């Protein structure tokens, strides 16, 4: 599966550099990757699912790099998470506006999924979470707050990404038990276990 994914991701990236996403067919991807279409369909139902998987992998790679630079404290990890989302959304916004409209919803969906899973992993290790439902609600609310705010920021960038992270972090920290009111273990635990 890993080799197949690598071939498909490389093929899709090459085709995206050559022509618009709308013009790419599954046959193009099959030919470029040297895989048969049946093999591709075993893993991805269409080119949209393949693109979403590629976006997720690129964001996870960026997130891991950001977390490696974290000081290790939970608030620091949350700040690095916000900066990773800012970096990623900022790069999407830097391209052609026609492509931005096409890719922005897919990027937002993929990034939200990774961020939510990351936060949920940390919350599952918190002694302050009362149930799985509580953890899911907290992870979902924090994810939407982070991604929604960063997405809006990426359109105009009225402040730096660092200033944005400094502003958003305290707004989200309380819901993740990172506000210093009690011993916190949630998000920091997920830094080490996210992958």
C-alpha positions as CSV (number, residue, x, y, z in Angstrom):
1,X,0.0,0.0,0.0
2,X,2.8,2.4,0.9
3,X,4.5,2.0,-2.5
4,X,1.1,2.3,-4.3
5,X,0.3,5.5,-2.4
6,X,3.7,7.0,-3.2
7,X,3.3,6.2,-7.0
8,X,-0.2,7.7,-7.0
9,X,0.8,10.8,-5.1
10,X,3.7,11.4,-7.3
11,X,1.6,10.9,-10.5
12,X,-1.1,13.3,-9.3
13,X,1.4,16.0,-8.3
14,X,3.1,15.8,-11.7
15,X,-0.2,15.9,-13.5
16,X,-1.3,18.9,-11.4
17,X,1.9,20.7,-12.4
18,X,1.1,20.1,-16.0
19,X,-2.7,20.7,-16.2
20,X,-5.7,21.6,-14.2
21,X,-7.3,19.2,-11.8
22,X,-10.5,19.2,-13.8
23,X,-8.6,17.9,-16.9
24,X,-7.0,15.0,-15.0
25,X,-8.7,11.6,-15.5
26,X,-8.2,8.4,-13.6
27,X,-6.7,7.0,-16.8
28,X,-4.1,9.8,-16.8
29,X,-3.2,8.9,-13.2
30,X,-3.0,5.2,-14.0
31,X,-0.7,5.8,-17.0
32,X,1.5,8.2,-15.1
33,X,1.8,5.9,-12.0
34,X,2.2,2.8,-14.1
35,X,-0.6,1.2,-12.1
36,X,-3.7,-0.3,-13.5
37,X,-7.0,1.5,-12.9
38,X,-8.4,-1.5,-10.9
39,X,-5.6,-1.2,-8.4
40,X,-6.2,2.5,-8.0
41,X,-9.9,2.0,-7.4
42,X,-9.1,-0.5,-4.7
43,X,-7.6,2.3,-2.7
44,X,-9.4,5.5,-3.9
45,X,-12.9,5.8,-5.3
46,X,-12.0,8.7,-7.5
47,X,-9.5,11.5,-8.1
48,X,-11.0,13.6,-5.4
49,X,-10.4,11.0,-2.8
50,X,-6.8,10.6,-4.0
51,X,-6.3,14.4,-3.8
52,X,-7.7,14.5,-0.3
53,X,-5.3,11.7,0.8
54,X,-2.4,13.7,-0.8
55,X,-3.4,16.9,1.1
56,X,-3.7,14.9,4.4
57,X,-0.3,13.4,3.9
58,X,1.3,16.8,3.1
59,X,-0.3,18.4,6.1
60,X,0.7,15.6,8.5
61,X,4.3,16.0,7.2
62,X,4.2,19.7,8.0
63,X,2.6,19.1,11.4
64,X,5.2,16.6,12.4
65,X,8.0,19.0,11.4
66,X,6.3,21.8,13.4
67,X,5.9,19.6,16.4
68,X,9.6,18.5,16.3
69,X,10.4,22.2,17.0
70,X,8.0,22.4,19.9
71,X,9.4,23.1,23.3
72,X,7.4,20.1,24.6
73,X,4.9,22.0,26.8
74,X,1.2,21.6,26.1
75,X,0.5,25.3,25.3
76,X,3.6,25.3,23.1
77,X,2.3,22.2,21.2
78,X,-1.1,23.9,20.7
79,X,0.7,27.0,19.4
80,X,2.7,24.9,17.0
81,X,-0.5,23.2,15.8
82,X,-2.0,26.6,15.0
83,X,1.2,27.6,13.2
84,X,1.1,24.4,11.2
85,X,-2.5,25.1,10.1
86,X,-1.5,28.7,9.3
87,X,1.5,27.6,7.2
88,X,-0.6,25.1,5.3
89,X,-3.6,27.4,4.6
90,X,-1.2,30.2,3.8
91,X,0.4,28.2,1.1
92,X,-3.0,27.3,-0.4
93,X,-3.9,31.0,-0.5
94,X,-0.7,31.9,-2.3
95,X,-1.7,30.3,-5.6
96,X,-4.0,31.2,-8.4
97,X,-7.4,32.3,-7.2
98,X,-9.2,29.9,-9.6
99,X,-7.4,27.0,-8.1
100,X,-7.9,28.3,-4.6
101,X,-11.7,28.1,-5.0
102,X,-11.4,24.5,-6.2
103,X,-8.9,23.3,-3.6
104,X,-9.8,25.3,-0.5
105,X,-12.8,23.2,0.6
106,X,-10.8,20.0,0.1
107,X,-7.9,21.4,2.0
108,X,-10.1,22.6,4.8
109,X,-11.8,19.2,5.1
110,X,-8.5,17.3,5.1
111,X,-6.8,19.6,7.6
112,X,-9.8,19.6,9.9
113,X,-9.7,15.8,10.0
114,X,-6.0,15.6,10.9
115,X,-6.3,18.4,13.5
116,X,-9.4,16.8,15.1
117,X,-7.7,13.4,15.3
118,X,-4.6,15.0,16.8
119,X,-6.5,16.8,19.5
120,X,-8.8,13.8,20.2
121,X,-5.7,11.6,20.8
122,X,-4.5,14.1,23.4
123,X,-7.9,14.5,25.0
124,X,-8.4,10.8,25.4
125,X,-5.5,10.8,27.8
126,X,-6.8,13.7,30.0
127,X,-8.1,12.9,33.4
128,X,-10.5,15.9,33.1
129,X,-12.5,14.5,30.1
130,X,-15.7,12.9,31.4
131,X,-16.5,10.7,28.4
132,X,-15.6,9.8,24.8
133,X,-18.5,12.2,23.7
134,X,-16.9,15.0,25.9
135,X,-13.5,14.4,24.2
136,X,-15.1,14.4,20.7
137,X,-17.0,17.6,21.4
138,X,-14.0,19.4,22.7
139,X,-11.8,18.2,19.8
140,X,-14.4,19.2,17.3
141,X,-15.0,22.7,18.8
142,X,-11.3,23.4,19.0
143,X,-10.7,22.2,15.5
144,X,-13.4,24.4,14.0
145,X,-12.1,27.4,16.0
146,X,-8.6,26.9,14.8
147,X,-9.3,26.0,11.2
148,X,-12.1,28.6,10.8
149,X,-10.0,31.4,12.2
150,X,-6.9,30.5,10.3
151,X,-8.9,30.1,7.0
152,X,-10.3,33.6,7.5
153,X,-6.9,34.9,8.4
154,X,-5.3,33.4,5.3
155,X,-7.6,35.5,3.0
156,X,-6.3,38.9,4.2
157,X,-3.4,38.2,6.6
158,X,-4.0,41.3,8.7
159,X,-1.4,40.1,11.3
160,X,1.5,37.7,11.2
161,X,1.0,33.9,11.7
162,X,2.8,34.2,15.1
163,X,0.5,37.0,16.2
164,X,-2.5,34.9,15.1
165,X,-1.3,31.9,17.0
166,X,-0.7,34.0,20.1
167,X,-4.3,35.3,19.8
168,X,-6.0,32.0,19.0
169,X,-4.2,29.8,21.6
170,X,-5.8,31.2,24.7
171,X,-9.2,31.1,23.1
172,X,-8.9,27.4,22.5
173,X,-6.8,26.4,25.4
174,X,-9.6,26.3,28.0
175,X,-11.6,23.8,26.1
176,X,-8.6,21.5,25.8
177,X,-7.7,21.9,29.5
178,X,-4.6,23.9,28.7
179,X,-5.5,27.0,30.5
180,X,-3.4,26.2,33.6
181,X,-6.4,25.7,35.9
182,X,-5.5,22.1,36.5
183,X,-2.8,19.5,35.6
184,X,-3.0,19.1,31.9
185,X,-2.0,16.1,29.8
186,X,-4.2,16.2,26.7
187,X,-2.5,17.8,23.7
188,X,1.1,17.1,24.8
189,X,0.4,13.4,25.0
190,X,-0.8,13.5,21.4
191,X,2.5,15.2,20.2
192,X,4.4,12.0,20.8
193,X,1.6,9.7,19.6
194,X,0.1,11.5,16.6
195,X,1.7,9.1,14.1
